[in-house]
Amino acid sequence: MDINEITEKVLFCAYRVHSELGPGLLEKAYEDCLLYELTLQGLQVEAQKLLPLKYRDILIETGYRLDLLVEGKVIVEIKATDAFKDVHLAQVLTYLRLTECKIGLLLNFNVKSLKHGIKRVAL
């Protein structure tokens, strides 16, 4: 499955979750529901995947975690905030660099219409 097919399925599932739940919940609620929907679509998803940091010649277990890693190719970072901030974008870009993934989806579920809460991030 190519990256565009994966992101299309992720967005389909995200719209489904947002339609059912609406805004106003905690990020974890959206994450769990999105994980459920993605697995129903037959996608391989890792939730809260540990992301160690390599610095020079050492590996640091800093506690960074990817919200969702879909098919080992697409990082999904979930937010429930008033608006995206620069730090949210920086976070996804850093995760992309650390994992060598090419595409990330930054999803903010705390919006009236989910189309205003989607940012596709490419490395």
N, CA and C atoms as a LAMMPS dump frame, in Angstrom:
ITEM: TIMESTEP
0
ITEM: NUMBER OF ATOMS
369
ITEM: BOX BOUNDS ff ff ff
-5.0000000000000000e+02 5.0000000000000000e+02
-5.0000000000000000e+02 5.0000000000000000e+02
-5.0000000000000000e+02 5.0000000000000000e+02
ITEM: ATOMS id mol type element x y z
1 1 1 N 0.857 -1.177 0
2 1 2 C 0 0 0
3 1 3 C 0.904 1.242 0
4 2 1 N 0.616 2.17 -0.894
5 2 2 C 1.465 3.362 -0.946
6 2 3 C 0.994 4.418 0.056
7 3 1 N 1.819 5.421 0.235
8 3 2 C 1.57 6.439 1.257
9 3 3 C 0.251 7.173 1.034
10 4 1 N -0.075 7.482 -0.215
11 4 2 C -1.322 8.197 -0.483
12 4 3 C -2.545 7.358 -0.112
13 5 1 N -2.487 6.061 -0.368
14 5 2 C -3.594 5.181 0.024
15 5 3 C -3.72 5.118 1.545
16 6 1 N -2.596 5.069 2.216
17 6 2 C -2.608 5.023 3.682
18 6 3 C -3.208 6.307 4.246
19 7 1 N -2.72 7.461 3.767
20 7 2 C -3.219 8.732 4.299
21 7 3 C -4.704 8.917 3.986
22 8 1 N -5.132 8.434 2.829
23 8 2 C -6.553 8.511 2.479
24 8 3 C -7.397 7.719 3.476
25 9 1 N -6.948 6.531 3.828
26 9 2 C -7.681 5.706 4.798
27 9 3 C -7.65 6.328 6.195
28 10 1 N -6.507 6.893 6.572
29 10 2 C -6.41 7.544 7.878
30 10 3 C -7.4 8.705 7.948
31 11 1 N -7.444 9.51 6.904
32 11 2 C -8.359 10.659 6.909
33 11 3 C -9.816 10.217 6.891
34 12 1 N -10.133 9.163 6.151
35 12 2 C -11.491 8.608 6.158
36 12 3 C -11.887 8.229 7.589
37 13 1 N -10.991 7.54 8.269
38 13 2 C -11.267 7.111 9.642
39 13 3 C -11.346 8.294 10.601
40 14 1 N -10.48 9.278 10.407
41 14 2 C -10.495 10.462 11.264
42 14 3 C -11.813 11.224 11.118
43 15 1 N -12.297 11.341 9.885
44 15 2 C -13.595 11.995 9.671
45 15 3 C -14.708 11.221 10.359
46 16 1 N -14.637 9.91 10.297
47 16 2 C -15.656 9.077 10.937
48 16 3 C -15.649 9.305 12.448
49 17 1 N -14.475 9.302 13.046
50 17 2 C -14.351 9.519 14.492
51 17 3 C -14.868 10.904 14.863
52 18 1 N -14.451 11.907 14.105
53 18 2 C -14.874 13.28 14.419
54 18 3 C -16.379 13.449 14.25
55 19 1 N -16.953 12.82 13.239
56 19 2 C -18.402 12.904 13.026
57 19 3 C -19.17 12.305 14.202
58 20 1 N -18.658 11.207 14.741
59 20 2 C -19.34 10.532 15.854
60 20 3 C -19.143 11.269 17.177
61 21 1 N -17.917 11.744 17.434
62 21 2 C -17.595 12.298 18.744
63 21 3 C -17.673 13.815 18.818
64 22 1 N -17.356 14.498 17.723
65 22 2 C -17.312 15.951 17.74
66 22 3 C -16.117 16.453 18.548
67 23 1 N -15.984 17.77 18.667
68 23 2 C -14.869 18.354 19.414
69 23 3 C -15.122 18.307 20.922
70 24 1 N -14.059 18.578 21.693
71 24 2 C -14.222 18.775 23.129
72 24 3 C -13.723 17.656 24.024
73 25 1 N -13.22 16.566 23.45
74 25 2 C -12.722 15.463 24.269
75 25 3 C -11.205 15.525 24.395
76 26 1 N -10.651 14.659 25.202
77 26 2 C -9.204 14.57 25.351
78 26 3 C -8.587 13.842 24.161
79 27 1 N -7.329 14.145 23.895
80 27 2 C -6.612 13.52 22.774
81 27 3 C -6.681 12.001 22.83
82 28 1 N -6.547 11.434 24.009
83 28 2 C -6.516 9.975 24.169
84 28 3 C -7.81 9.329 23.67
85 29 1 N -8.928 9.963 23.865
86 29 2 C -10.202 9.423 23.387
87 29 3 C -10.195 9.334 21.859
88 30 1 N -9.738 10.391 21.214
89 30 2 C -9.666 10.378 19.749
90 30 3 C -8.654 9.342 19.264
91 31 1 N -7.528 9.255 19.956
92 31 2 C -6.494 8.284 19.575
93 31 3 C -7.036 6.857 19.633
94 32 1 N -7.689 6.512 20.735
95 32 2 C -8.217 5.159 20.887
96 32 3 C -9.275 4.838 19.835
97 33 1 N -10.152 5.793 19.562
98 33 2 C -11.201 5.574 18.563
99 33 3 C -10.613 5.484 17.155
100 34 1 N -9.633 6.329 16.863
101 34 2 C -8.992 6.281 15.552
102 34 3 C -8.231 4.969 15.379
103 35 1 N -7.564 4.527 16.407
104 35 2 C -6.879 3.234 16.367
105 35 3 C -7.868 2.116 16.04
106 36 1 N -9.011 2.13 16.679
107 36 2 C -10.056 1.136 16.424
108 36 3 C -10.503 1.174 14.957
109 37 1 N -10.79 2.362 14.462
110 37 2 C -11.253 2.505 13.076
111 37 3 C -10.189 2.056 12.075
112 38 1 N -8.944 2.404 12.334
113 38 2 C -7.863 2.028 11.416
114 38 3 C -7.682 0.512 11.37
115 39 1 N -7.803 -0.14 12.519
116 39 2 C -7.669 -1.598 12.524
117 39 3 C -8.845 -2.251 11.814
118 40 1 N -10.027 -1.645 11.905
119 40 2 C -11.179 -2.16 11.149
120 40 3 C -10.931 -2.087 9.642
121 41 1 N -10.131 -1.114 9.227
122 41 2 C -9.796 -0.959 7.809
123 41 3 C -8.691 -1.926 7.379
124 42 1 N -8.206 -2.714 8.331
125 42 2 C -7.171 -3.692 8.015
126 42 3 C -5.764 -3.134 7.996
127 43 1 N -5.586 -1.96 8.565
128 43 2 C -4.263 -1.342 8.594
129 43 3 C -3.48 -1.806 9.819
130 44 1 N -2.181 -1.928 9.655
131 44 2 C -1.301 -2.246 10.774
132 44 3 C -0.967 -0.932 11.461
133 45 1 N -1.282 -0.837 12.751
134 45 2 C -1.092 0.404 13.495
135 45 3 C -0.383 0.114 14.808
136 46 1 N 0.627 0.93 15.092
137 46 2 C 1.303 0.878 16.38
138 46 3 C 0.935 2.142 17.137
139 47 1 N 0.375 1.97 18.33
140 47 2 C -0.024 3.113 19.152
141 47 3 C 1.022 3.367 20.224
142 48 1 N 1.281 4.643 20.476
143 48 2 C 2.231 5.061 21.507
144 48 3 C 3.585 4.361 21.335
145 49 1 N 4.044 4.334 20.1
146 49 2 C 5.314 3.679 19.772
147 49 3 C 6.482 4.488 20.335
148 50 1 N 7.297 3.826 21.121
149 50 2 C 8.48 4.472 21.692
150 50 3 C 9.429 4.932 20.596
151 51 1 N 9.949 6.112 20.778
152 51 2 C 10.856 6.685 19.796
153 51 3 C 12.134 7.136 20.506
154 52 1 N 13.142 6.287 20.507
155 52 2 C 14.395 6.684 21.149
156 52 3 C 15.098 7.761 20.325
157 53 1 N 15.967 8.482 20.97
158 53 2 C 16.715 9.551 20.333
159 53 3 C 18.173 9.12 20.248
160 54 1 N 18.726 9.144 19.035
161 54 2 C 20.14 8.814 18.866
162 54 3 C 20.92 10.127 18.844
163 55 1 N 21.856 10.234 19.764
164 55 2 C 22.713 11.41 19.838
165 55 3 C 24.16 10.933 19.763
166 56 1 N 24.817 11.33 18.697
167 56 2 C 26.186 10.872 18.417
168 56 3 C 26.231 9.359 18.445
169 57 1 N 26.911 8.771 19.419
170 57 2 C 27.026 7.311 19.431
171 57 3 C 26.226 6.66 20.566
172 58 1 N 25.265 7.413 21.145
173 58 2 C 24.454 6.83 22.21
174 58 3 C 22.979 6.865 21.844
175 59 1 N 22.227 5.943 22.41
176 59 2 C 20.783 5.868 22.22
177 59 3 C 20.131 6.298 23.529
178 60 1 N 19.3 7.319 23.464
179 60 2 C 18.685 7.883 24.664
180 60 3 C 17.195 7.537 24.661
181 61 1 N 16.767 6.84 25.685
182 61 2 C 15.348 6.517 25.846
183 61 3 C 14.681 7.681 26.567
184 62 1 N 14.249 8.678 25.801
185 62 2 C 13.741 9.91 26.39
186 62 3 C 12.254 9.898 26.674
187 63 1 N 11.567 8.898 26.213
188 63 2 C 10.137 8.851 26.451
189 63 3 C 9.307 9.475 25.347
190 64 1 N 9.929 9.831 24.226
191 64 2 C 9.136 10.305 23.094
192 64 3 C 8.305 9.149 22.569
193 65 1 N 7.078 9.452 22.205
194 65 2 C 6.172 8.418 21.691
195 65 3 C 5.389 8.976 20.509
196 66 1 N 5.304 8.162 19.48
197 66 2 C 4.44 8.506 18.352
198 66 3 C 3.02 8.143 18.745
199 67 1 N 2.068 9.038 18.496
200 67 2 C 0.68 8.681 18.803
201 67 3 C 0.306 7.42 18.031
202 68 1 N 0.425 7.482 16.701
203 68 2 C 0.133 6.327 15.854
204 68 3 C 1.15 6.249 14.725
205 69 1 N 1.597 5.057 14.443
206 69 2 C 2.422 4.795 13.269
207 69 3 C 1.644 3.797 12.423
208 70 1 N 1.256 4.216 11.229
209 70 2 C 0.382 3.412 10.38
210 70 3 C 1.198 2.774 9.26
211 71 1 N 1.107 1.449 9.193
212 71 2 C 1.802 0.665 8.168
213 71 3 C 3.308 0.924 8.157
214 72 1 N 3.836 1.404 9.259
215 72 2 C 5.26 1.682 9.353
216 72 3 C 5.721 2.826 8.467
217 73 1 N 4.766 3.58 7.907
218 73 2 C 5.108 4.621 6.93
219 73 3 C 4.582 6.011 7.26
220 74 1 N 3.448 6.089 7.947
221 74 2 C 2.79 7.378 8.175
222 74 3 C 2.632 7.61 9.676
223 75 1 N 3.163 8.738 10.128
224 75 2 C 3.025 9.14 11.529
225 75 3 C 1.758 9.97 11.662
226 76 1 N 0.952 9.638 12.669
227 76 2 C -0.257 10.412 12.951
228 76 3 C -0.111 10.991 14.349
229 77 1 N -0.107 12.313 14.418
230 77 2 C -0.014 13.02 15.694
231 77 3 C -1.366 13.661 15.958
232 78 1 N -1.951 13.332 17.09
233 78 2 C -3.31 13.762 17.413
234 78 3 C -3.261 14.896 18.427
235 79 1 N -4.063 15.914 18.164
236 79 2 C -4.186 17.05 19.069
237 79 3 C -5.663 17.32 19.335
238 80 1 N -5.922 17.973 20.458
239 80 2 C -7.255 18.469 20.785
240 80 3 C -7.04 19.84 21.406
241 81 1 N -6.76 20.792 20.55
242 81 2 C -6.361 22.128 20.986
243 81 3 C -7.141 23.187 20.208
244 82 1 N -7.05 24.431 20.653
245 82 2 C -7.765 25.513 19.974
246 82 3 C -7.276 25.716 18.548
247 83 1 N -5.967 25.593 18.358
248 83 2 C -5.382 25.787 17.03
249 83 3 C -3.997 25.158 17.004
250 84 1 N -3.538 24.847 15.815
251 84 2 C -2.174 24.348 15.671
252 84 3 C -1.208 25.457 16.051
253 85 1 N -0.122 25.057 16.681
254 85 2 C 0.956 25.991 17.004
255 85 3 C 2.198 25.536 16.263
256 86 1 N 3.157 26.424 16.125
257 86 2 C 4.403 26.084 15.442
258 86 3 C 5.079 24.863 16.067
259 87 1 N 4.97 24.731 17.38
260 87 2 C 5.609 23.614 18.068
261 87 3 C 4.996 22.276 17.648
262 88 1 N 3.721 22.248 17.3
263 88 2 C 3.08 21.009 16.84
264 88 3 C 3.686 20.56 15.512
265 89 1 N 3.856 21.501 14.624
266 89 2 C 4.478 21.198 13.331
267 89 3 C 5.927 20.759 13.53
268 90 1 N 6.649 21.457 14.394
269 90 2 C 8.04 21.101 14.676
270 90 3 C 8.127 19.687 15.253
271 91 1 N 7.193 19.34 16.095
272 91 2 C 7.164 18.001 16.689
273 91 3 C 7.038 16.934 15.611
274 92 1 N 6.106 17.101 14.693
275 92 2 C 5.912 16.112 13.63
276 92 3 C 7.139 16.047 12.724
277 93 1 N 7.696 17.187 12.376
278 93 2 C 8.9 17.194 11.544
279 93 3 C 10.056 16.463 12.229
280 94 1 N 10.205 16.677 13.523
281 94 2 C 11.255 15.981 14.27
282 94 3 C 11.004 14.482 14.276
283 95 1 N 9.761 14.071 14.5
284 95 2 C 9.422 12.645 14.482
285 95 3 C 9.713 12.034 13.114
286 96 1 N 9.424 12.777 12.062
287 96 2 C 9.71 12.28 10.714
288 96 3 C 11.213 12.079 10.527
289 97 1 N 11.994 13.049 10.966
290 97 2 C 13.446 12.932 10.857
291 97 3 C 13.984 11.743 11.646
292 98 1 N 13.498 11.575 12.866
293 98 2 C 13.993 10.506 13.729
294 98 3 C 13.616 9.11 13.233
295 99 1 N 12.482 9.004 12.554
296 99 2 C 12.012 7.695 12.086
297 99 3 C 12.342 7.429 10.631
298 100 1 N 12.742 8.462 9.911
299 100 2 C 12.972 8.385 8.468
300 100 3 C 11.686 8.106 7.683
301 101 1 N 10.54 8.361 8.304
302 101 2 C 9.272 8.324 7.571
303 101 3 C 9.191 9.587 6.724
304 102 1 N 8.412 9.54 5.678
305 102 2 C 8.316 10.681 4.762
306 102 3 C 7.097 11.565 5.008
307 103 1 N 6.012 10.98 5.564
308 103 2 C 4.75 11.713 5.7
309 103 3 C 4.203 11.594 7.114
310 104 1 N 3.705 12.723 7.606
311 104 2 C 3.007 12.75 8.884
312 104 3 C 1.693 13.481 8.728
313 105 1 N 0.729 13.08 9.511
314 105 2 C -0.549 13.774 9.552
315 105 3 C -0.733 14.35 10.942
316 106 1 N -0.927 15.647 11.013
317 106 2 C -1.207 16.339 12.251
318 106 3 C -2.706 16.583 12.268
319 107 1 N -3.393 15.957 13.214
320 107 2 C -4.856 16.024 13.264
321 107 3 C -5.312 16.701 14.547
322 108 1 N -6.082 17.78 14.4
323 108 2 C -6.654 18.471 15.549
324 108 3 C -8.157 18.2 15.573
325 109 1 N -8.598 17.442 16.57
326 109 2 C -10.011 17.07 16.658
327 109 3 C -10.86 18.11 17.377
328 110 1 N -10.236 19.142 17.925
329 110 2 C -10.992 20.156 18.659
330 110 3 C -11.396 21.309 17.739
331 111 1 N -12.008 20.946 16.616
332 111 2 C -12.483 21.929 15.636
333 111 3 C -13.909 21.569 15.251
334 112 1 N -14.631 22.577 14.788
335 112 2 C -16.021 22.33 14.395
336 112 3 C -16.081 21.406 13.182
337 113 1 N -15.228 21.66 12.207
338 113 2 C -15.143 20.826 11.012
339 113 3 C -13.714 20.306 10.896
340 114 1 N -13.572 18.99 10.78
341 114 2 C -12.24 18.393 10.782
342 114 3 C -11.366 18.882 9.633
343 115 1 N -11.982 19.324 8.534
344 115 2 C -11.165 19.805 7.416
345 115 3 C -10.262 20.966 7.835
346 116 1 N -10.631 21.663 8.916
347 116 2 C -9.803 22.758 9.434
348 116 3 C -8.762 22.253 10.438
349 117 1 N -8.78 20.956 10.709
350 117 2 C -7.874 20.395 11.7
351 117 3 C -6.916 19.376 11.117
352 118 1 N -6.637 19.485 9.829
353 118 2 C -5.742 18.522 9.171
354 118 3 C -4.56 19.26 8.58
355 119 1 N -3.371 18.755 8.896
356 119 2 C -2.169 19.285 8.281
357 119 3 C -1.32 18.086 7.852
358 120 1 N -1.045 17.999 6.561
359 120 2 C -0.179 16.949 6.028
360 120 3 C 1.237 17.499 6.014
361 121 1 N 2.141 16.752 6.623
362 121 2 C 3.513 17.209 6.773
363 121 3 C 4.431 16.251 6.033
364 122 1 N 5.273 16.808 5.167
365 122 2 C 6.209 15.983 4.394
366 122 3 C 7.633 16.37 4.759
367 123 1 N 8.484 15.359 4.82
368 123 2 C 9.888 15.603 5.113
369 123 3 C 10.651 15.733 3.817
